[in-house]
Amino acid sequence: YKHRTSNAKGEEVDATVQLNDDDPLWPGLRHLHIADAIDKVLDDFNGFIKNNKAASMAKGKADDKDLKALSEVVKSMPQFNELMKKYSMHIDLSKRCMAIYEKRNLEAISTEEQNMVMGEDPQGKPVKNLKETVGRLL
């Protein structure tokens, strides 16, 4: 997957990553519906930020004078940086997928498909004018 990200200097750069089982987030996301995947990525990201010592330091929540805390922050920095890259990539991927979903009007298409299969709309009314409705969507 190719995407744009920020490097250590804050510059925008192109990055290519593999979406496979080596990615700590991908196995838990790959079979989810896009809406559920977005929620999971955001929930996991917020939990990561809340529990990571480097993130706490960046937010100013850690005690600057506590050497033990500073030592733990330094130890957690590589993990923090690596996971921030992963979350950034998955958030970007989720946004792109959602944009395609909306651009192609897939919600309306899937609703009409469901209506055709059931022979009625979500309110239980018989489906009418299928040819017109489907023609408008395509």
C-alpha positions as CSV (number, residue, x, y, z in Angstrom):
1,Y,0.0,0.0,0.0
2,K,1.4,3.4,-1.0
3,H,0.6,6.5,1.0
4,R,2.0,9.9,2.1
5,T,3.4,10.3,5.6
6,S,5.6,12.5,7.6
7,N,9.2,11.6,8.3
8,A,11.2,12.4,11.5
9,K,11.9,15.9,10.1
10,G,8.2,16.5,9.5
11,E,8.5,16.4,5.8
12,E,5.9,14.7,3.6
13,V,7.3,11.5,2.0
14,D,5.9,8.6,0.0
15,A,5.9,5.3,1.9
16,T,5.1,1.8,0.7
17,V,4.0,-0.8,3.3
18,Q,2.9,-4.4,3.1
19,L,-0.5,-5.2,4.6
20,N,0.1,-8.7,6.0
21,D,0.2,-10.5,9.3
22,D,3.4,-8.8,10.3
23,D,1.5,-5.6,10.7
24,P,0.1,-5.6,14.3
25,L,-3.2,-3.9,13.2
26,W,-4.0,-5.6,9.9
27,P,-5.1,-9.0,11.1
28,G,-7.8,-7.4,13.3
29,L,-9.0,-5.1,10.5
30,R,-8.9,-7.1,7.3
31,H,-12.3,-8.8,7.5
32,L,-14.2,-5.9,9.1
33,H,-16.8,-3.7,7.3
34,I,-15.2,-0.3,6.5
35,A,-17.3,1.5,9.2
36,D,-16.3,-1.0,11.8
37,A,-12.7,-0.9,10.7
38,I,-12.6,2.9,11.0
39,D,-14.1,2.7,14.5
40,K,-11.6,0.1,15.6
41,V,-8.6,2.0,14.2
42,L,-9.7,5.2,16.0
43,D,-10.5,3.4,19.3
44,D,-7.2,1.5,19.2
45,F,-5.3,4.7,18.4
46,N,-6.9,6.6,21.2
47,G,-6.1,3.7,23.6
48,F,-2.5,3.7,22.4
49,I,-2.2,7.4,22.9
50,K,-3.7,7.1,26.4
51,N,-1.5,4.3,27.5
52,N,1.9,5.0,25.9
53,K,4.4,6.8,28.0
54,A,6.0,8.7,25.0
55,A,2.6,10.0,24.0
56,S,2.0,11.1,27.6
57,M,5.3,13.0,27.5
58,A,4.4,14.6,24.2
59,K,1.1,15.7,25.7
60,G,2.9,17.1,28.7
61,K,1.3,14.7,31.2
62,A,4.5,13.0,32.4
63,D,6.6,14.5,35.2
64,D,9.7,16.1,33.5
65,K,11.7,15.8,36.7
66,D,11.2,12.1,37.3
67,L,14.3,10.3,35.8
68,K,12.6,6.9,36.0
69,A,9.6,8.2,34.0
70,L,11.9,9.9,31.4
71,S,13.9,6.6,31.1
72,E,10.6,4.7,30.4
73,V,9.6,7.3,27.8
74,V,13.0,7.0,26.0
75,K,12.6,3.2,26.0
76,S,9.1,3.4,24.6
77,M,10.0,5.9,21.8
78,P,10.8,3.3,19.1
79,Q,7.5,1.4,19.8
80,F,5.7,4.8,19.8
81,N,7.2,5.9,16.5
82,E,6.6,2.5,14.8
83,L,3.0,2.3,16.0
84,M,2.3,5.9,15.1
85,K,3.4,5.1,11.5
86,K,1.1,2.1,11.5
87,Y,-1.9,4.0,12.8
88,S,-1.3,6.8,10.4
89,M,-1.2,4.4,7.5
90,H,-4.4,2.6,8.6
91,I,-6.2,5.8,9.2
92,D,-5.2,7.0,5.7
93,L,-6.3,3.7,4.2
94,S,-9.6,3.9,6.0
95,K,-10.2,7.4,4.7
96,R,-9.4,6.4,1.2
97,C,-11.7,3.3,1.3
98,M,-14.5,5.4,2.8
99,A,-14.1,8.1,0.1
100,I,-14.4,5.4,-2.6
101,Y,-17.4,3.9,-0.9
102,E,-19.1,7.3,-0.8
103,K,-18.0,8.3,-4.4
104,R,-19.4,5.1,-5.9
105,N,-22.6,5.5,-3.9
106,L,-22.3,1.9,-2.6
107,E,-24.6,2.5,0.3
108,A,-27.6,3.2,-2.0
109,I,-26.6,0.4,-4.3
110,S,-26.4,-2.2,-1.5
111,T,-29.7,-0.9,-0.1
112,E,-31.4,-1.4,-3.5
113,E,-29.8,-4.8,-3.9
114,Q,-31.2,-5.8,-0.5
115,N,-34.6,-4.4,-1.5
116,M,-34.5,-6.6,-4.7
117,V,-33.6,-9.7,-2.8
118,M,-36.3,-9.2,-0.2
119,G,-38.9,-7.8,-2.6
120,E,-39.6,-5.0,-0.2
121,D,-38.0,-1.8,1.2
122,P,-36.9,-1.5,4.8
123,Q,-40.3,-0.2,5.8
124,G,-41.9,-3.4,4.4
125,K,-43.5,-1.8,1.3
126,P,-43.3,-3.7,-2.0
127,V,-40.5,-2.6,-4.3
128,K,-41.7,-0.8,-7.4
129,N,-39.9,0.7,-10.4
130,L,-36.8,-1.5,-10.0
131,K,-35.6,-0.8,-13.6
132,E,-35.8,3.0,-13.0
133,T,-34.3,2.9,-9.5
134,V,-31.4,0.6,-10.5
135,G,-30.8,2.6,-13.7
136,R,-30.5,5.8,-11.7
137,L,-27.9,4.2,-9.4
138,L,-25.8,2.8,-12.2
